[in-house]
C-alpha cells in the first residue's frame, strides 16, 4: 500500500486524472471525486458553475481529482491516514464516515442546508452527531424494464402460455405475467427467462436481464436487496453473523440459475455499473436491477435513443418480507490536512445551496432534495421524485453496514459469491467462508 500511495501522487495517469475544466489553471482547492458515472459528470458541471461565479476568487477556484474505482476506498483511507494534503475535499459515504472521521473535520453547512435536503438526508453524512459532509447523491436501486415488451407480453395469450411453461420448467411453479410494480422476485425471474433467446427463441431481445456479478463490493449492494426481501441480514441482534441462511441461499441460487440459463450475458462475471448501462442502451435487454443514478442516462433519448422512451422504473421486486431497497448517501467532506480549508469550506457551503443542488441534479446527479426543491426539477427528473418515495418506503441498512469494517465485509461477500456464481466454489463453501470472514471482521 505504501508503494501504491507513492504512485498515486507521482502523477501516474492510469491511476489519477485531473478534470479539464476551463479557468482552473490556478485552482487552489482540490476535490477528490467519485470516478465514473453520473456522479462524476454532475460534479464536473457543479465545479464549472462554481468557478464561473463572479464572486469566486482565483484562490478559491476548484480542481478535480479522481482515483480508479477498484480499490478506491482503500486508497483513500491510506492517503488520509498518511496525512496527505493532495486533496482538500474528499468523497465520503454513509458506510464509510466512521472509517474516515478521524482524518476529517466537521463542517457547518449553514441553516439553509436543511431546507434544501431535509434533516434525514443531512443525517446520512453525520457521525456522532457532527456533520461531516454535503449529501450530493442518494443511492438506491431501481428495477428498470422495457414497458413496450411487457405491454406486448401482457396482451398476448400465446405469450402468456409460453411464459407459464417456462416458469414451470425453470422455477417449478406456473406463473402468469404481472405488471412490474406487482412483481415478486420469482415473477421477475420468470420474466427474465421468458425474454431470453436461449430459453425462448421467440423473444424479441437476446437477454431477459443483465446481472452485475463482478468481484466488486458495490455489486453486493445491488444484489443484497434480493436476499433482504427474504429476511436476510448480516447479523442478528446479538451480533452473530447470519449470512449462511435460507434467505441468502435463495438469492444466490436465483442469480446463478439465471446466469446458467443465459438470461444475462456470459461475461456478466466481469460486469458492474457501466457494462450494465451499455447492455441496456443496446436494446437487447428486458430488465435490469441498476443504481438509480443510471436513470439520467437510460431514460435520456439523446444518450439511449433506442430504448429511452420505452424504459420505465419501479422499486425492486418483493419477497416474503416485502420490497427492500439498499440505501446509502454519497457526499463530500473536508480533509483535516487540507492546506486550503477556508476555500474548501466555502465550496462545500455553496454545494449545500438550492442553486448548487439543482445544478448538480440537472447535470445528472442524484441528490435527495426536499419536496419544495425537487418539484422545481420534477418534469426533467421524475426519477428524483421516485428516489425519495422508494427510500422512504423500502430503504434499509444491513446490521453492521455502518461499521468501520463494512467495506471489508462487502469485499468478502463479493469474493465468495462471485466464486459461487462462476462455479469455482460450492454454495456451502462460499457461505461458510463468507460467514467465517464476516465473524472475524465484526468481532
C-alpha positions, -999 to +999 in steps of 0.1 A: +000+000+000+029+024+007+042+018-029+007+025-042+004+056-021+037+069-037+025+060-072-008+078-067+008+112-061+036+107-086+011+116-112+005+082-128-021+089-155-037+055-153-045+060-116-053+097-113-068+122-137-074+159-132-106+174-147-101+195-178-123+225-168-118+260-180-104+285-156-088+262-131-051+266-140-046+285-108-070+263-088-062+261-051-090+238-038-087+202-050-117+179-047-113+141-048-144+129-065-161+096-072-149+084-106-172+074-134-209+075-139-233+104-133-216+114-101-185+125-120-205+142-147-226+161-122-196+171-101-178+184-131-208+206-140-211+219-104-174+228-103-176+245-136-206+265-124-189+275-092-156+285-108-176+308-132-194+326-104-184+363-104-178+361-066-154+331-067-119+345-062-089+329-081-076+314-049-109+295-044-111+280-079-117+243-077-099+215-095-109+178-096-090+146-089-102+110-095-089+076-085-098+044-102-130+027-089-112-006-080-098-003-045-109+033-043-118+033-006-086+015+005-065+040-014-085+069+001-080+056+037-043+050+031-038+086+020-060+102+047-042+082+074-009+092+059-018+129+063-019+136+026-027+171+016-030+163-022-068+170-019-088+194+003-122+177-001-129+141-005-157+117-011-174+101+019-203+076+021-228+066+047-210+033+051-175+049+054-179+080+076-169+062+107-138+049+090-127+083+078-139+107+105-106+106+125-089+122+094-116+148+086-131+179+101-168+185+107-183+213+086-211+238+092-232+239+061-254+268+073-291+269+083-304+267+047-290+233+041-318+216+059-343+235+037-326+221+006-321+184+016-342+178+047-330+166+081-329+128+074-308+133+043-283+155+061-281+128+088-267+104+062-235+125+063-233+127+101-212+108+126-215+110+164-238+140+159-215+160+137-219+170+101-190+156+080-202+165+045-227+176+019-250+148+007-245+151-030-262+118-040-286+093-025-281+059-039-306+030-041-317+008-069-345+008-095-358-021-114-356-009-150-379-026-175-389-022-211-426-012-210-431-019-247-420-055-242-440-060-210-472-045-226-469-068-256-465-098-233-495-089-212-517-086-243-507-119-260-525-150-248-500-173-267-471-155-250-487-159-216-489-197-222-452-198-231-444-177-200-463-203-178-444-231-195-410-215-189-417-206-153-428-242-145-397-256-162-371-233-145-388-222-113-410-252-105-442-231-105-467-220-131-468-182-131-487-156-151-472-123-163-478-094-140-473-056-141-438-049-129-450-029-099-466-062-087-435-084-093-421-108-067-386-119-073-399-151-089-421-130-112-390-110-122-370-142-128-398-158-149-400-126-170-362-125-174-363-162-186-391-155-210-372-127-227-341-148-231-333-161-266-316-192-254-347-201-234-374-187-257-363-184-293-393-161-300-380-135-276-377-100-293-345-094-273-314-115-265-314-112-227-340-111-200-318-092-176-282-081-170-266-090-137-237-072-121-216-102-109-180-089-110-160-094-078-166-059-067-180-047-034-206-023-050-222-052-068-230-068-035-251-037-026-271-043-058-276-080-051-284-079-014-319-065-018-329-099-031-320-119+000-331-090+022-366-094+008-364-130+020-354-118+055-316-118+053-294-097+075-256-096+082-260-104+119-287-110+145-293-087+174-266-104+195-241-098+168-239-133+155-233-134+117-263-148+099-252-147+062-254-185+059-291-185+059-321-197+037-326-161+026-291-157+012-292-191-003-324-183-021-309-151-036-276-166-046-292-196-062-317-174-082-288-153-096-269-185-106-300-201-122-305-170-144-268-169-152-266-206-161-297-203-183-282-175-203-307-149-191-277-125-186-246-122-208-220-149-201-194-122-194-216-108-166-190-121-142-170-090-152-199-066-152-206-036-130-223-002-134-210+008-169-214-026-185-250-028-173-257+006-189-241-004-221-261-036-223-293-017-217-288+010-243-280-017-269-318-025-269-312-062-262-322-064-225-357-065-210-350-058-173-321-046-151-316-040-114-294-010-115-284+021-095-309+050-096-280+072-109-283+054-143-318+068-149-304+101-162-287+081-190-310+052-196-341+074-198-325+101-219-334+100-256-300+115-266-280+090-246-301+060-251-321+066-284-330+030-289-347+025-256-352+057-236-389+062-245-397+026-235-377+025-203-396+026-170-388+021-134-403+005-103-389-004-069-371-038-066-395-068-065-410-082-033-401-112-013-417-128+017-407-098+037-419-073+012-399-049-010-365-039+001-341-013-014-305-008-003-298+028+005-268+049+012-256+085+007-226+098-011-212+132-002-181+155+000-163+164+032-132+183+045-098+167+047-082+176+081-049+181+064-062+205+038-039+235+031-069+255+018-096+250+044-113+284+040-118+280+003-128+243+007-155+252+032-168+280+010-172+255-018-189+229+005-213+256+017-221+265-018-228+229-027-254+229+001-274+257-015-305+252-037-289+267-068-260+243-065-282+213-058-304+220-088-273+225-110-260+191-098-293+174-104-297+189-139-263+175-149-274+140-140-266+138-102-290+122-078-294+144-048-322+137-024-340+170-022-367+184-001-402+183-017-402+221-023-369+219-042-374+186-061-407+199-076-387+225-095-370+198-115-397+170-114-406+173-151-370+168-162-360+144-134-390+123-124-366+097-111-356+121-083-393+120-071-392+082-072-359+083-053-375+099-023-405+077-024-386+044-026-361+055+001-389+063+025-409+032+018-384+004+012-349+017+022-328-004+046-293-007+060-279-041+070-270-046+106-232-038+107-232-020+074-222+013+090-193-002+110-156+005+103-154-029+086-184-026+064-165-022+032-143-052+040-174-072+046-188-063+012-154-073-003-155-107+014-190-113+000-180-102-035-151-126-035-171-156-022-204-150-040-187-144-074-167-176-069-200-195-064-217-179-095-186-187-116-187-223-105-154-221-086-169-229-052-200-247-040-227-227-023-219-243+011-182-235+007-189-199-003-213-192+025-191-209+051-161-188+040-181-156+040-195-163+074-161-170+090-146-139+075-175-117+085-174-131+120-137-121+122-143-086+109-173-079+132-156-090+164 
